[in-house]
Amino acid sequence: MEKSVINASLSTQNLTFRPGDTPVSFEVTVNNDSDRFVNFQIEITAAGETRNTGYRWYRLEPEVAAAKPPGSSTIFQVFVFNTPIPGFVGTINLMVNIFSPQLAQQCRLVLRLKIERDNRPTHLSVELPVREFQVYPRNSIDIPVRVRNLGQQPTEVVLRFTGVDPSWITSSAERRLSLDPGGLAEATFQCQPPSVVQAPSQNYPFTIEAVSNNGYPTNAEGNIEVLPVGFIDFNITQKHLKIPSKSAWLPDWKSDTASFELLFKNASNLNQQINVQVQGRDWRKCSFKKLPETANLHLGETSKVILDVKTKRPWIGIGKTLLLEAKSELSDQRLGSTDPATQTLEVETLPIIPLWLQLAAIALLAALLALLLRPSNVMHTRSVKSVRFSGIGLSVVSGSDDCTLRLWRIGTDNLDPDDTVKYSGQPIACEQQQQPKGLMAINDDAVEVLRFMPLQNNTCCCWSR
């Protein structure tokens, strides 16, 4: 049989304790019968005890002893300040376990602890198995609570859920329980945040308070995080604008700005700040002004941003369309971006001089050019003295005080100048083929009398004086 190298003894075998009175104590003496330096530790358990890391009923001095040489002794003092089993009255065995990390042996001793009934108020313990919760608006979560009666008397307990709007708690924010001495009970509170407008995304600390009819109140704390949900609606009242906005009959050189109305509706549970950036194909041709520069968007509200787009207009020409893109940026990007993220804008710029006025000026200029460049009229410039028809009735010869003879061909509706008839007579001032169309001859004197006679080869001649 292996020789024991841990020898221990208790200062007493029986101990009496009344909860609420002064703590009682006993000593544990441990001898090092090994051949090395070792240190010792002690652990105490009670028969029928339910382990709870949050509940302590004794303490040690020292907690861990220093290493000592062979043959030395270590003394531990144990203080009992609470009942090992909440609400228990009677005698219970305590197991004192002595061990050393350096040795492969341990030693166990037994002490009988008598627990007397006390007259102190009931002491309660409240525990939240889960302290952190996450939930979306309109969804519900269950919050479990454990309550233990640490006293020696039965008690009635009221649990109250505080810290959040009572309307969030389904049914009631109170629960009533009956607990025997040392008894444990569980209750559940169901929490359901309302709509996104009434439940902003943030942390909501809460407290569950336990109050007994014969004891002191106690509580436990937790936290509910309402998660972000929803969207920011982005809309534009009119996406196509003209500069100037109304058609003008006269030149308008003052209008150079188009004002777009951007609307943002917060359909989420996040307060936002909106910043608008302008990009697109023609953004370098314009300058921009936003009012306000940054828009604050509270829950359920609609905010308006006026975007002024300024550009240069040509004096003449036709209208041109500039394509722009308005992009919105959110201060809190947990929801991503607005819906939609961008909007397309069109700015139609008209020339300063209206198109009708340009066309009218072009028409007037064309008329002036036509007037200046038109050929001189084929006509007599003074009184006509004599007129003769050809024998076949297709031509007319006229003589005038302007000293000219002119030949006319009879058309359907008017008289057309003709130069197919040869002239012979006296005096001849010029040859026919050298004169303007329809002019046969120029005399020195006025032509008062002329004759029209046919000749061979379908020709004729005229005499004049």
PLY file of the C-alpha trace (Angstrom):
ply
format ascii 1.0
element vertex 465
property float x
property float y
property float z
element edge 464
property int vertex1
property int vertex2
end_header
0.00 0.00 0.00
1.34 3.41 -1.01
2.23 5.64 1.89
0.11 8.85 2.17
2.15 11.99 1.85
-0.79 14.36 2.68
-1.98 14.31 6.30
-4.70 16.75 7.37
-6.92 17.39 10.39
-9.91 19.62 11.28
-10.09 21.89 14.30
-13.66 20.64 14.94
-15.98 17.92 13.69
-19.27 19.80 14.32
-20.26 23.37 13.56
-23.49 25.36 14.08
-24.50 28.24 11.81
-27.51 30.58 11.76
-27.94 32.59 8.54
-27.78 36.31 9.16
-25.54 35.96 12.24
-21.77 36.25 12.40
-19.97 33.80 10.07
-18.58 30.66 11.75
-15.16 29.19 11.02
-12.92 26.18 11.44
-9.31 25.37 10.65
-7.77 22.77 8.38
-4.16 21.80 9.13
-2.23 20.05 6.35
1.19 18.39 6.83
3.66 17.88 4.00
4.98 14.33 4.44
6.48 14.23 0.93
10.12 14.68 -0.05
9.63 17.85 -2.10
8.41 21.43 -1.95
4.62 21.46 -2.52
1.66 23.74 -2.01
-1.88 22.70 -1.05
-5.42 23.73 -2.03
-8.81 23.07 -0.44
-12.27 22.61 -1.95
-15.45 22.18 0.14
-18.73 20.67 -1.07
-22.03 20.05 0.74
-24.13 16.92 0.38
-27.11 17.64 -1.89
-25.65 20.96 -3.00
-26.55 22.32 -6.43
-23.51 24.05 -7.88
-24.07 27.67 -8.89
-21.08 29.73 -9.99
-22.83 32.93 -8.95
-23.55 31.74 -5.39
-20.86 31.49 -2.73
-21.37 30.36 0.88
-17.77 30.10 2.24
-14.32 31.65 1.83
-10.75 30.52 2.50
-7.70 32.20 4.03
-5.41 31.79 2.19
-7.04 30.88 -1.08
-3.86 29.13 -2.27
-0.99 28.36 0.09
2.63 28.95 -0.81
4.89 25.99 -1.49
6.60 24.66 1.61
9.43 22.18 2.24
9.04 18.58 3.39
7.83 18.22 6.99
6.15 21.64 7.12
2.49 22.40 7.89
-0.04 24.70 6.25
-3.12 26.04 8.07
-6.28 27.06 6.19
-9.13 28.93 7.89
-12.62 28.34 6.49
-15.40 30.95 7.05
-19.03 29.91 6.48
-21.21 32.99 5.89
-24.22 31.50 4.11
-26.14 28.25 3.83
-24.69 25.74 1.34
-28.24 24.92 0.19
-30.53 27.98 0.04
-33.47 27.71 2.44
-32.15 24.50 4.05
-32.65 24.01 7.80
-31.01 21.00 9.55
-27.70 19.16 9.58
-25.61 18.69 6.46
-22.27 16.99 5.84
-19.45 19.06 4.42
-16.72 17.27 2.45
-13.30 18.94 2.80
-11.06 17.90 -0.08
-7.29 18.65 0.28
-4.97 18.20 -2.72
-1.70 19.40 -4.22
-0.97 20.11 -7.90
2.52 18.58 -7.45
1.32 15.31 -5.87
-0.88 12.58 -7.24
-2.74 12.15 -3.93
-5.57 13.85 -2.09
-7.15 13.74 1.35
-10.83 13.99 2.33
-12.28 14.98 5.70
-15.95 15.29 6.80
-17.49 18.01 8.99
-21.11 18.12 10.19
-22.70 21.56 9.80
-25.93 22.30 11.65
-28.00 25.09 10.09
-30.56 26.80 12.32
-33.63 28.70 11.22
-33.10 32.43 10.95
-35.50 35.38 11.28
-33.99 37.60 8.63
-35.92 38.84 5.55
-36.09 36.59 2.52
-33.18 36.90 0.16
-33.85 36.36 -3.56
-31.55 35.60 -6.45
-32.48 36.72 -10.00
-30.63 35.32 -13.01
-30.88 35.95 -16.75
-29.60 32.90 -18.67
-29.21 35.21 -21.69
-28.43 38.89 -21.23
-28.05 40.10 -24.82
-30.95 39.96 -27.31
-31.38 41.08 -30.92
-34.70 41.63 -32.64
-36.24 43.34 -35.68
-39.25 45.65 -35.32
-42.57 43.74 -35.21
-40.73 40.50 -34.33
-40.87 39.04 -30.84
-38.29 37.51 -28.50
-38.64 35.48 -25.31
-36.62 36.65 -22.30
-36.33 33.88 -19.66
-35.78 34.71 -15.97
-34.81 32.43 -13.07
-35.67 33.34 -9.49
-34.38 31.46 -6.45
-35.52 31.79 -2.83
-32.33 31.84 -0.77
-34.23 32.26 2.48
-35.70 29.73 4.89
-39.28 30.88 4.55
-41.78 30.61 1.69
-42.41 33.86 -0.14
-44.52 35.49 -2.83
-42.44 37.16 -5.55
-43.41 39.84 -8.09
-41.20 40.18 -11.20
-41.31 43.53 -13.01
-39.85 44.23 -16.46
-38.64 47.85 -16.62
-36.44 49.97 -18.88
-38.42 49.76 -22.14
-41.86 50.95 -23.15
-44.42 48.70 -21.39
-46.34 48.44 -24.69
-43.44 46.36 -26.03
-44.18 43.60 -23.48
-46.83 41.12 -24.59
-49.59 40.42 -22.04
-48.10 42.11 -18.96
-44.83 43.54 -17.65
-45.36 41.71 -14.30
-45.23 38.06 -13.24
-46.24 36.63 -9.84
-44.55 33.52 -8.38
-44.72 31.46 -5.18
-41.40 30.11 -3.92
-40.71 27.61 -1.16
-37.50 27.90 0.91
-34.63 27.22 -1.47
-37.10 26.95 -4.35
-36.36 27.88 -7.95
-38.89 29.18 -10.49
-38.68 30.36 -14.09
-40.72 32.99 -15.93
-40.66 34.34 -19.48
-41.31 37.85 -20.74
-42.17 38.22 -24.42
-40.96 41.47 -25.99
-42.12 42.76 -29.39
-40.87 46.17 -30.63
-43.49 48.03 -32.72
-43.11 49.53 -36.20
-39.86 50.95 -37.59
-41.01 54.50 -36.82
-41.60 53.68 -33.13
-38.57 51.46 -32.62
-35.33 53.21 -33.68
-32.36 50.93 -34.17
-30.33 51.18 -30.94
-29.61 49.40 -27.65
-32.36 49.30 -25.02
-31.07 48.32 -21.54
-33.71 46.68 -19.38
-34.00 45.56 -15.75
-35.99 42.71 -14.23
-36.69 43.43 -10.58
-37.81 40.79 -8.08
-39.73 41.94 -4.97
-40.87 39.57 -2.21
-43.47 40.10 0.50
-40.96 39.45 3.29
-37.58 40.33 1.88
-35.42 42.77 0.03
-35.78 43.48 -3.70
-33.12 42.38 -6.15
-32.69 42.66 -9.91
-30.86 41.53 -13.04
-29.97 43.61 -16.09
-29.92 42.82 -19.81
-29.94 44.54 -23.17
-32.17 44.45 -26.27
-30.68 45.57 -29.58
-33.25 46.58 -32.19
-31.65 45.78 -35.54
-31.76 48.18 -38.51
-34.39 47.49 -41.14
-36.24 49.38 -43.91
-35.09 51.65 -46.72
-34.72 55.29 -47.81
-36.91 56.11 -50.84
-35.27 58.49 -53.34
-37.51 60.28 -55.84
-37.46 63.36 -58.10
-40.62 65.33 -58.87
-39.48 66.24 -62.41
-36.45 64.67 -64.09
-36.44 66.77 -67.30
-36.10 70.56 -67.03
-35.49 73.33 -69.54
-33.41 76.49 -69.35
-35.32 78.79 -69.55
-38.22 76.96 -67.96
-40.79 78.74 -70.22
-40.51 79.43 -73.92
-39.73 83.09 -74.56
-40.62 85.17 -77.65
-37.76 87.55 -77.04
-34.07 86.87 -76.23
-33.52 85.83 -72.60
-29.88 85.90 -71.49
-30.54 85.94 -67.75
-31.93 82.40 -67.28
-29.09 79.90 -66.72
-30.28 77.65 -63.85
-32.55 74.61 -63.54
-33.81 73.64 -60.05
-34.52 69.96 -59.36
-36.55 68.89 -56.34
-35.08 65.74 -54.72
-37.32 63.94 -52.22
-36.07 61.45 -49.57
-38.54 59.44 -47.47
-37.26 57.57 -44.41
-39.04 54.20 -44.28
-36.43 52.70 -41.92
-35.70 52.75 -38.19
-32.43 54.68 -38.58
-32.07 58.44 -38.38
-30.05 59.46 -41.41
-28.17 62.35 -42.96
-28.34 62.62 -46.76
-25.56 64.02 -48.92
-26.09 64.33 -52.70
-23.26 64.04 -55.21
-23.66 64.88 -58.93
-21.92 62.89 -61.63
-22.74 61.69 -65.14
-21.74 62.39 -68.73
-22.01 66.22 -68.70
-21.35 67.12 -65.07
-18.17 69.07 -65.98
-20.26 71.47 -68.07
-22.29 72.58 -65.07
-21.94 74.02 -61.60
-24.13 72.89 -58.70
-25.64 74.22 -55.52
-27.55 72.16 -52.92
-29.99 73.49 -50.35
-29.56 72.23 -47.69
-26.03 70.92 -48.18
-26.80 67.95 -45.89
-30.39 66.91 -45.18
-31.40 65.44 -41.79
-33.88 62.62 -42.21
-35.78 61.51 -39.10
-37.91 58.39 -38.79
-40.99 58.46 -41.02
-40.19 61.92 -42.39
-39.75 63.15 -45.97
-36.98 65.69 -46.60
-36.49 67.88 -49.65
-33.20 68.89 -51.26
-33.16 71.58 -53.96
-30.42 70.95 -56.53
-29.63 74.01 -58.66
-27.83 73.18 -61.93
-26.19 76.17 -63.65
-24.72 76.08 -67.17
-23.80 78.43 -70.05
-26.24 78.87 -72.94
-25.26 79.56 -76.58
-26.60 82.67 -78.29
-27.75 80.85 -81.43
-28.31 77.27 -82.53
-30.72 74.59 -81.33
-31.38 73.17 -77.87
-28.99 70.62 -76.32
-29.72 68.08 -73.57
-27.21 67.57 -70.73
-27.29 64.20 -68.93
-26.51 64.17 -65.20
-26.74 61.61 -62.40
-27.65 62.42 -58.78
-26.17 59.95 -56.29
-27.19 59.93 -52.62
-24.90 58.99 -49.72
-26.18 57.91 -46.28
-24.45 58.74 -43.01
-25.35 55.29 -41.60
-24.69 52.69 -44.29
-26.00 49.64 -42.43
-28.96 49.71 -44.82
-26.69 50.06 -47.87
-27.93 52.93 -50.04
-31.15 54.68 -50.97
-33.75 53.03 -53.20
-32.72 53.66 -55.95
-29.12 54.68 -55.31
-29.04 57.13 -58.24
-31.45 59.16 -60.37
-30.89 60.42 -63.93
-31.43 64.14 -64.61
-31.88 65.85 -67.98
-31.27 69.57 -68.54
-32.35 70.94 -71.93
-30.57 74.22 -72.67
-32.19 76.48 -75.29
-30.27 79.23 -77.17
-30.56 82.79 -75.93
-32.09 83.94 -79.24
-35.32 81.93 -79.81
-35.35 79.59 -82.78
-38.27 81.39 -84.47
-36.32 84.64 -84.32
-33.27 82.94 -85.84
-35.40 81.52 -88.68
-37.01 84.92 -89.25
-33.59 86.57 -89.47
-32.39 83.93 -91.94
-35.50 84.42 -94.08
-35.08 88.22 -94.05
-31.43 87.90 -95.04
-32.33 85.55 -97.88
-34.96 87.99 -99.14
-32.48 90.85 -99.08
-29.93 88.82 -101.02
-32.53 87.77 -103.57
-33.54 91.40 -104.03
-29.97 92.50 -104.50
-29.05 89.70 -106.88
-32.23 89.55 -109.01
-31.80 90.44 -112.80
-32.99 93.78 -114.07
-36.57 93.84 -115.30
-37.14 93.38 -119.07
-39.32 96.40 -119.81
-39.48 99.84 -121.42
-38.46 102.68 -119.22
-40.49 105.36 -121.09
-43.72 105.69 -123.04
-44.45 103.06 -125.71
-45.19 104.72 -129.10
-45.85 101.78 -131.37
-46.82 98.09 -131.10
-47.08 95.54 -134.01
-48.06 91.85 -134.03
-46.38 89.30 -136.23
-48.34 87.80 -139.07
-48.86 84.49 -137.31
-49.77 86.17 -134.01
-46.98 84.68 -131.90
-44.73 87.73 -131.44
-45.08 91.44 -130.70
-42.67 94.28 -131.41
-42.82 97.46 -129.34
-41.11 100.85 -129.79
-40.72 103.45 -127.08
-39.46 106.90 -126.25
-36.57 105.15 -124.45
-35.08 104.71 -127.99
-35.39 100.90 -127.87
-37.24 98.22 -129.79
-38.25 95.11 -127.85
-39.58 91.79 -129.13
-42.12 89.84 -127.05
-43.40 86.27 -127.46
-47.03 85.73 -126.67
-47.28 83.03 -123.94
-50.27 81.43 -122.32
-50.79 83.97 -119.59
-48.18 86.67 -120.17
-45.76 88.15 -122.66
-42.32 86.58 -122.59
-39.32 88.45 -124.00
-38.12 86.81 -127.21
-34.98 87.18 -129.27
-35.67 84.77 -132.16
-36.62 87.50 -134.65
-33.96 89.34 -136.60
-34.09 93.10 -136.96
-33.30 95.14 -140.02
-34.04 98.82 -140.31
-32.62 102.23 -140.09
-30.91 103.37 -138.11
-29.40 100.30 -136.31
-27.63 101.27 -133.13
-26.61 97.74 -132.04
-26.87 94.12 -133.09
-29.62 92.07 -131.49
-27.40 89.27 -130.29
-25.35 91.72 -128.23
-28.35 93.05 -126.23
-30.16 91.75 -123.19
-32.90 89.21 -123.77
-35.82 90.71 -125.73
-33.97 93.89 -126.74
-33.79 94.17 -130.54
-32.16 97.58 -131.10
-31.34 100.93 -129.60
-31.95 104.04 -131.72
-30.69 107.50 -131.37
-34.21 108.82 -131.31
-37.49 107.69 -129.96
-39.20 104.94 -131.96
-42.56 106.22 -133.14
-43.48 103.93 -136.05
-42.46 100.34 -136.82
-43.45 97.60 -139.30
-43.48 93.80 -138.93
-42.91 91.77 -142.14
-42.29 88.02 -142.53
-39.23 86.74 -144.40
-38.03 83.32 -145.51
-36.81 80.58 -143.14
-39.42 81.45 -140.53
-37.88 84.82 -139.86
-39.15 88.38 -140.05
-37.83 91.87 -140.02
-38.89 95.18 -138.59
-38.50 98.74 -139.84
-38.62 101.72 -137.57
-38.23 105.45 -137.65
0 1
1 2
2 3
3 4
4 5
5 6
6 7
7 8
8 9
9 10
10 11
11 12
12 13
13 14
14 15
15 16
16 17
17 18
18 19
19 20
20 21
21 22
22 23
23 24
24 25
25 26
26 27
27 28
28 29
29 30
30 31
31 32
32 33
33 34
34 35
35 36
36 37
37 38
38 39
39 40
40 41
41 42
42 43
43 44
44 45
45 46
46 47
47 48
48 49
49 50
50 51
51 52
52 53
53 54
54 55
55 56
56 57
57 58
58 59
59 60
60 61
61 62
62 63
63 64
64 65
65 66
66 67
67 68
68 69
69 70
70 71
71 72
72 73
73 74
74 75
75 76
76 77
77 78
78 79
79 80
80 81
81 82
82 83
83 84
84 85
85 86
86 87
87 88
88 89
89 90
90 91
91 92
92 93
93 94
94 95
95 96
96 97
97 98
98 99
99 100
100 101
101 102
102 103
103 104
104 105
105 106
106 107
107 108
108 109
109 110
110 111
111 112
112 113
113 114
114 115
115 116
116 117
117 118
118 119
119 120
120 121
121 122
122 123
123 124
124 125
125 126
126 127
127 128
128 129
129 130
130 131
131 132
132 133
133 134
134 135
135 136
136 137
137 138
138 139
139 140
140 141
141 142
142 143
143 144
144 145
145 146
146 147
147 148
148 149
149 150
150 151
151 152
152 153
153 154
154 155
155 156
156 157
157 158
158 159
159 160
160 161
161 162
162 163
163 164
164 165
165 166
166 167
167 168
168 169
169 170
170 171
171 172
172 173
173 174
174 175
175 176
176 177
177 178
178 179
179 180
180 181
181 182
182 183
183 184
184 185
185 186
186 187
187 188
188 189
189 190
190 191
191 192
192 193
193 194
194 195
195 196
196 197
197 198
198 199
199 200
200 201
201 202
202 203
203 204
204 205
205 206
206 207
207 208
208 209
209 210
210 211
211 212
212 213
213 214
214 215
215 216
216 217
217 218
218 219
219 220
220 221
221 222
222 223
223 224
224 225
225 226
226 227
227 228
228 229
229 230
230 231
231 232
232 233
233 234
234 235
235 236
236 237
237 238
238 239
239 240
240 241
241 242
242 243
243 244
244 245
245 246
246 247
247 248
248 249
249 250
250 251
251 252
252 253
253 254
254 255
255 256
256 257
257 258
258 259
259 260
260 261
261 262
262 263
263 264
264 265
265 266
266 267
267 268
268 269
269 270
270 271
271 272
272 273
273 274
274 275
275 276
276 277
277 278
278 279
279 280
280 281
281 282
282 283
283 284
284 285
285 286
286 287
287 288
288 289
289 290
290 291
291 292
292 293
293 294
294 295
295 296
296 297
297 298
298 299
299 300
300 301
301 302
302 303
303 304
304 305
305 306
306 307
307 308
308 309
309 310
310 311
311 312
312 313
313 314
314 315
315 316
316 317
317 318
318 319
319 320
320 321
321 322
322 323
323 324
324 325
325 326
326 327
327 328
328 329
329 330
330 331
331 332
332 333
333 334
334 335
335 336
336 337
337 338
338 339
339 340
340 341
341 342
342 343
343 344
344 345
345 346
346 347
347 348
348 349
349 350
350 351
351 352
352 353
353 354
354 355
355 356
356 357
357 358
358 359
359 360
360 361
361 362
362 363
363 364
364 365
365 366
366 367
367 368
368 369
369 370
370 371
371 372
372 373
373 374
374 375
375 376
376 377
377 378
378 379
379 380
380 381
381 382
382 383
383 384
384 385
385 386
386 387
387 388
388 389
389 390
390 391
391 392
392 393
393 394
394 395
395 396
396 397
397 398
398 399
399 400
400 401
401 402
402 403
403 404
404 405
405 406
406 407
407 408
408 409
409 410
410 411
411 412
412 413
413 414
414 415
415 416
416 417
417 418
418 419
419 420
420 421
421 422
422 423
423 424
424 425
425 426
426 427
427 428
428 429
429 430
430 431
431 432
432 433
433 434
434 435
435 436
436 437
437 438
438 439
439 440
440 441
441 442
442 443
443 444
444 445
445 446
446 447
447 448
448 449
449 450
450 451
451 452
452 453
453 454
454 455
455 456
456 457
457 458
458 459
459 460
460 461
461 462
462 463
463 464
